[in-house]
Amino acid sequence: MTKLLPDRSRFAAIDTWVFDLDNTLYPQTADLWPKIDARITLFMMRLFGLDAISLRALQKHYYRQYGTTLRGLMTEHGIDAQAYLAFVHDIDRSSLAHNHSLAEAIAALPGRKLILTNASRHHAVETAKQLGIDHCFEDIFDIIAADFINKPEEGAYMRFFEKLKIEPKRSVIFEDIDRNLVVPHARGMTTVLVLPAHDEGPERELWEIATGDEPHVDFVTDDLVAFLEGLIGD
């Protein structure tokens, strides 16, 4: 699936390739995000002393209101963000297989390759290692580097642009959540929405489900490797 075929001319001036991590660099059918989601619920159970069913609605409310559950818990309850990140990302990643095709496609892209994530750097590094793509990236810009201001907030992107010397108009961003593309598009980045393959993916609320027709989405793909290979092929 693509929203327009990957027109190489649209990417000719691109010298910076920015990738979200979770559900973007690995298949949305993988079990990593459900594991993290379950750890978030467990963290909240221990914090509030309530059962999982009672807390799921609050967890999703914070996610929708603040962009991440972490931001909601920081704002409303003043939690220790570092402890939260360490707890929720303490997961088994062994189910992820090395993705040699993705590694080759990313490595072949001209210019800088970066990860921009609302997760921790440690989680990004360990996940990229498990996928066999960690060597492809110049740097990882995580939630800590963003001063705990998360996507889709404008401040997260502005810190990213400033600290890593990014020129938005010469950059492209790949994301699985369409609202995280609004600010990048407004700032001049080319935007690519990565959807689940074959209409399969993580459970999401109706408001989270993107069609790809949004004005801030330039391209849509359900096959990241094929999309990248289409840009670098002969």
ROKEGU-319698 format. One record per residue (C-alpha): z, y negated, x; residue number from 1. Coordinates in nm, 3 decimals, always signed. Example, Ala and Ser with C-alpha at 12.3 -4.5 7.8 and 13.67 -1.06 7.14 Angstrom:
BEGIN
+---------+---------+---------+------+
|      c3 |      c2 |      c1 | nugu |
+---------+---------+---------+------+
|  +0.780 |  +0.450 |  +1.230 |    1 |
|  +0.714 |  +0.106 |  +1.367 |    2 |
+---------+---------+---------+------+
END
This chain:
BEGIN
+---------+---------+---------+------+
|      c3 |      c2 |      c1 | nugu |
+---------+---------+---------+------+
|  +0.000 |  +0.000 |  +0.000 |    1 |
|  -0.089 |  -0.343 |  +0.132 |    2 |
|  -0.106 |  -0.691 |  -0.012 |    3 |
|  -0.440 |  -0.767 |  +0.142 |    4 |
|  -0.543 |  -0.543 |  +0.428 |    5 |
|  -0.386 |  -0.633 |  +0.763 |    6 |
|  -0.632 |  -0.902 |  +0.867 |    7 |
|  -0.607 |  -0.920 |  +1.245 |    8 |
|  -0.715 |  -1.283 |  +1.241 |    9 |
|  -0.393 |  -1.369 |  +1.056 |   10 |
|  -0.197 |  -1.223 |  +1.347 |   11 |
|  -0.407 |  -1.355 |  +1.637 |   12 |
|  -0.164 |  -1.637 |  +1.715 |   13 |
|  +0.149 |  -1.423 |  +1.674 |   14 |
|  +0.354 |  -1.390 |  +1.991 |   15 |
|  +0.690 |  -1.290 |  +1.841 |   16 |
|  +0.747 |  -0.982 |  +1.624 |   17 |
|  +1.074 |  -0.974 |  +1.434 |   18 |
|  +1.206 |  -0.662 |  +1.262 |   19 |
|  +1.494 |  -0.607 |  +1.025 |   20 |
|  +1.682 |  -0.286 |  +1.106 |   21 |
|  +1.819 |  -0.088 |  +0.812 |   22 |
|  +1.559 |  +0.056 |  +0.573 |   23 |
|  +1.284 |  -0.119 |  +0.772 |   24 |
|  +1.266 |  +0.049 |  +1.113 |   25 |
|  +1.363 |  +0.383 |  +0.965 |   26 |
|  +1.244 |  +0.538 |  +0.636 |   27 |
|  +1.416 |  +0.421 |  +0.321 |   28 |
|  +1.458 |  +0.788 |  +0.229 |   29 |
|  +1.691 |  +0.833 |  +0.530 |   30 |
|  +2.060 |  +0.886 |  +0.467 |   31 |
|  +2.193 |  +0.610 |  +0.694 |   32 |
|  +2.227 |  +0.334 |  +0.437 |   33 |
|  +2.402 |  +0.559 |  +0.180 |   34 |
|  +2.648 |  +0.650 |  +0.455 |   35 |
|  +2.712 |  +0.284 |  +0.537 |   36 |
|  +2.738 |  +0.199 |  +0.168 |   37 |
|  +2.999 |  +0.471 |  +0.122 |   38 |
|  +3.196 |  +0.341 |  +0.421 |   39 |
|  +3.193 |  -0.009 |  +0.269 |   40 |
|  +3.342 |  +0.131 |  -0.051 |   41 |
|  +3.604 |  +0.322 |  +0.148 |   42 |
|  +3.696 |  +0.007 |  +0.341 |   43 |
|  +3.748 |  -0.175 |  +0.012 |   44 |
|  +3.952 |  +0.112 |  -0.130 |   45 |
|  +4.189 |  +0.087 |  +0.163 |   46 |
|  +4.198 |  -0.292 |  +0.139 |   47 |
|  +4.268 |  -0.316 |  -0.234 |   48 |
|  +4.430 |  +0.019 |  -0.307 |   49 |
|  +4.191 |  +0.089 |  -0.593 |   50 |
|  +3.953 |  +0.376 |  -0.669 |   51 |
|  +3.586 |  +0.377 |  -0.577 |   52 |
|  +3.459 |  +0.337 |  -0.932 |   53 |
|  +3.669 |  +0.025 |  -0.983 |   54 |
|  +3.545 |  -0.131 |  -0.659 |   55 |
|  +3.171 |  -0.055 |  -0.676 |   56 |
|  +3.107 |  -0.340 |  -0.917 |   57 |
|  +3.298 |  -0.584 |  -0.696 |   58 |
|  +3.114 |  -0.458 |  -0.390 |   59 |
|  +2.776 |  -0.520 |  -0.556 |   60 |
|  +2.891 |  -0.856 |  -0.690 |   61 |
|  +2.975 |  -0.976 |  -0.340 |   62 |
|  +2.644 |  -0.841 |  -0.211 |   63 |
|  +2.448 |  -1.031 |  -0.474 |   64 |
|  +2.655 |  -1.348 |  -0.454 |   65 |
|  +2.685 |  -1.378 |  -0.076 |   66 |
|  +2.400 |  -1.169 |  +0.065 |   67 |
|  +2.639 |  -0.913 |  +0.216 |   68 |
|  +2.963 |  -0.754 |  +0.103 |   69 |
|  +3.112 |  -0.866 |  +0.435 |   70 |
|  +3.050 |  -1.231 |  +0.361 |   71 |
|  +3.213 |  -1.195 |  +0.021 |   72 |
|  +3.519 |  -1.026 |  +0.169 |   73 |
|  +3.545 |  -1.290 |  +0.442 |   74 |
|  +3.514 |  -1.577 |  +0.196 |   75 |
|  +3.733 |  -1.441 |  -0.079 |   76 |
|  +3.990 |  -1.241 |  +0.120 |   77 |
|  +3.973 |  -1.352 |  +0.484 |   78 |
|  +3.922 |  -1.004 |  +0.625 |   79 |
|  +3.877 |  -0.923 |  +0.994 |   80 |
|  +3.498 |  -0.911 |  +1.025 |   81 |
|  +3.497 |  -0.723 |  +1.355 |   82 |
|  +3.719 |  -0.449 |  +1.212 |   83 |
|  +3.496 |  -0.425 |  +0.905 |   84 |
|  +3.177 |  -0.389 |  +1.112 |   85 |
|  +3.330 |  -0.124 |  +1.334 |   86 |
|  +3.450 |  +0.073 |  +1.032 |   87 |
|  +3.139 |  +0.065 |  +0.812 |   88 |
|  +2.900 |  +0.147 |  +1.099 |   89 |
|  +3.104 |  +0.444 |  +1.219 |   90 |
|  +2.849 |  +0.695 |  +1.092 |   91 |
|  +2.654 |  +1.000 |  +1.206 |   92 |
|  +2.294 |  +0.903 |  +1.289 |   93 |
|  +2.178 |  +1.248 |  +1.401 |   94 |
|  +1.967 |  +1.294 |  +1.086 |   95 |
|  +1.721 |  +1.035 |  +1.218 |   96 |
|  +1.437 |  +1.183 |  +1.418 |   97 |
|  +1.268 |  +1.010 |  +1.709 |   98 |
|  +0.968 |  +0.819 |  +1.584 |   99 |
|  +0.721 |  +0.830 |  +1.872 |  100 |
|  +0.441 |  +0.676 |  +1.668 |  101 |
|  +0.655 |  +0.376 |  +1.578 |  102 |
|  +0.765 |  +0.335 |  +1.939 |  103 |
|  +0.405 |  +0.335 |  +2.059 |  104 |
|  +0.295 |  +0.091 |  +1.787 |  105 |
|  +0.574 |  -0.157 |  +1.859 |  106 |
|  +0.529 |  -0.131 |  +2.236 |  107 |
|  +0.159 |  -0.210 |  +2.198 |  108 |
|  +0.222 |  -0.536 |  +2.015 |  109 |
|  +0.152 |  -0.843 |  +2.230 |  110 |
|  +0.448 |  -1.068 |  +2.300 |  111 |
|  +0.819 |  -1.053 |  +2.222 |  112 |
|  +0.976 |  -0.790 |  +1.997 |  113 |
|  +1.316 |  -0.864 |  +1.841 |  114 |
|  +1.557 |  -0.717 |  +1.586 |  115 |
|  +1.721 |  -0.953 |  +1.335 |  116 |
|  +1.995 |  -0.779 |  +1.140 |  117 |
|  +2.295 |  -0.848 |  +0.918 |  118 |
|  +2.460 |  -0.549 |  +1.085 |  119 |
|  +2.633 |  -0.533 |  +1.422 |  120 |
|  +2.457 |  -0.516 |  +1.757 |  121 |
|  +2.627 |  -0.184 |  +1.826 |  122 |
|  +2.484 |  -0.034 |  +1.507 |  123 |
|  +2.138 |  -0.167 |  +1.589 |  124 |
|  +2.148 |  -0.031 |  +1.945 |  125 |
|  +2.271 |  +0.313 |  +1.842 |  126 |
|  +2.020 |  +0.338 |  +1.557 |  127 |
|  +1.730 |  +0.224 |  +1.775 |  128 |
|  +1.832 |  +0.479 |  +2.040 |  129 |
|  +1.835 |  +0.757 |  +1.781 |  130 |
|  +1.485 |  +0.654 |  +1.672 |  131 |
|  +1.367 |  +0.638 |  +2.033 |  132 |
|  +1.260 |  +0.275 |  +2.003 |  133 |
|  +1.544 |  +0.090 |  +2.181 |  134 |
|  +1.327 |  +0.026 |  +2.487 |  135 |
|  +1.074 |  -0.163 |  +2.275 |  136 |
|  +1.289 |  -0.468 |  +2.204 |  137 |
|  +1.371 |  -0.769 |  +2.416 |  138 |
|  +1.686 |  -0.851 |  +2.221 |  139 |
|  +1.890 |  -0.793 |  +1.907 |  140 |
|  +2.024 |  -1.085 |  +1.703 |  141 |
|  +2.310 |  -0.955 |  +1.493 |  142 |
|  +2.556 |  -1.096 |  +1.240 |  143 |
|  +2.800 |  -1.191 |  +1.518 |  144 |
|  +2.534 |  -1.388 |  +1.706 |  145 |
|  +2.463 |  -1.566 |  +1.376 |  146 |
|  +2.830 |  -1.676 |  +1.356 |  147 |
|  +2.871 |  -1.441 |  +1.059 |  148 |
|  +2.616 |  -1.635 |  +0.854 |  149 |
|  +2.391 |  -1.368 |  +0.707 |  150 |
|  +2.040 |  -1.343 |  +0.577 |  151 |
|  +1.918 |  -1.476 |  +0.334 |  152 |
|  +2.114 |  -1.794 |  +0.421 |  153 |
|  +1.906 |  -2.055 |  +0.600 |  154 |
|  +2.172 |  -2.098 |  +0.867 |  155 |
|  +2.122 |  -1.741 |  +0.989 |  156 |
|  +1.755 |  -1.801 |  +1.060 |  157 |
|  +1.810 |  -2.144 |  +1.213 |  158 |
|  +2.059 |  -1.997 |  +1.460 |  159 |
|  +1.812 |  -1.719 |  +1.535 |  160 |
|  +1.528 |  -1.967 |  +1.598 |  161 |
|  +1.745 |  -2.190 |  +1.816 |  162 |
|  +1.931 |  -1.932 |  +2.022 |  163 |
|  +1.627 |  -1.715 |  +2.097 |  164 |
|  +1.378 |  -2.003 |  +2.121 |  165 |
|  +1.158 |  -1.882 |  +1.836 |  166 |
|  +0.856 |  -2.077 |  +1.714 |  167 |
|  +0.835 |  -1.967 |  +1.346 |  168 |
|  +0.464 |  -2.044 |  +1.307 |  169 |
|  +0.387 |  -1.801 |  +1.589 |  170 |
|  +0.611 |  -1.528 |  +1.452 |  171 |
|  +0.603 |  -1.250 |  +1.195 |  172 |
|  +0.901 |  -1.085 |  +1.025 |  173 |
|  +0.921 |  -0.737 |  +0.871 |  174 |
|  +1.188 |  -0.690 |  +0.601 |  175 |
|  +1.270 |  -0.447 |  +0.321 |  176 |
|  +1.449 |  -0.710 |  +0.106 |  177 |
|  +1.220 |  -0.975 |  -0.034 |  178 |
|  +1.481 |  -1.251 |  -0.073 |  179 |
|  +1.533 |  -1.231 |  +0.304 |  180 |
|  +1.174 |  -1.352 |  +0.344 |  181 |
|  +1.210 |  -1.677 |  +0.146 |  182 |
|  +1.343 |  -1.894 |  +0.430 |  183 |
|  +1.120 |  -1.742 |  +0.701 |  184 |
|  +0.813 |  -1.806 |  +0.487 |  185 |
|  +0.922 |  -2.164 |  +0.417 |  186 |
|  +0.965 |  -2.218 |  +0.791 |  187 |
|  +0.614 |  -2.095 |  +0.865 |  188 |
|  +0.667 |  -1.731 |  +0.961 |  189 |
|  +0.419 |  -1.468 |  +0.847 |  190 |
|  +0.612 |  -1.230 |  +0.621 |  191 |
|  +0.571 |  -0.856 |  +0.565 |  192 |
|  +0.768 |  -0.674 |  +0.295 |  193 |
|  +0.832 |  -0.308 |  +0.381 |  194 |
|  +0.861 |  -0.098 |  +0.066 |  195 |
|  +0.971 |  +0.265 |  +0.026 |  196 |
|  +0.702 |  +0.527 |  +0.075 |  197 |
|  +0.581 |  +0.695 |  -0.243 |  198 |
|  +0.817 |  +0.491 |  -0.461 |  199 |
|  +1.119 |  +0.660 |  -0.305 |  200 |
|  +1.407 |  +0.479 |  -0.148 |  201 |
|  +1.767 |  +0.365 |  -0.174 |  202 |
|  +1.919 |  +0.306 |  -0.516 |  203 |
|  +1.890 |  -0.062 |  -0.600 |  204 |
|  +1.974 |  -0.301 |  -0.878 |  205 |
|  +1.688 |  -0.430 |  -1.091 |  206 |
|  +1.719 |  -0.777 |  -0.936 |  207 |
|  +1.667 |  -0.625 |  -0.589 |  208 |
|  +1.338 |  -0.454 |  -0.667 |  209 |
|  +1.042 |  -0.652 |  -0.534 |  210 |
|  +0.684 |  -0.622 |  -0.653 |  211 |
|  +0.518 |  -0.776 |  -0.351 |  212 |
|  +0.367 |  -1.047 |  -0.568 |  213 |
|  +0.630 |  -1.301 |  -0.468 |  214 |
|  +0.482 |  -1.619 |  -0.313 |  215 |
|  +0.698 |  -1.584 |  -0.001 |  216 |
|  +0.551 |  -1.239 |  +0.073 |  217 |
|  +0.229 |  -1.252 |  +0.275 |  218 |
|  +0.178 |  -0.879 |  +0.321 |  219 |
|  +0.323 |  -0.561 |  +0.175 |  220 |
|  +0.324 |  -0.213 |  +0.325 |  221 |
|  +0.487 |  +0.119 |  +0.250 |  222 |
|  +0.387 |  +0.256 |  +0.592 |  223 |
|  +0.508 |  +0.040 |  +0.880 |  224 |
|  +0.349 |  +0.252 |  +1.150 |  225 |
|  +0.005 |  +0.246 |  +0.985 |  226 |
|  +0.034 |  -0.128 |  +0.929 |  227 |
|  +0.110 |  -0.194 |  +1.296 |  228 |
|  -0.155 |  +0.047 |  +1.416 |  229 |
|  -0.405 |  -0.139 |  +1.199 |  230 |
|  -0.329 |  -0.454 |  +1.395 |  231 |
|  -0.357 |  -0.303 |  +1.740 |  232 |
|  -0.632 |  -0.045 |  +1.691 |  233 |
|  -0.973 |  -0.062 |  +1.854 |  234 |
+---------+---------+---------+------+
END
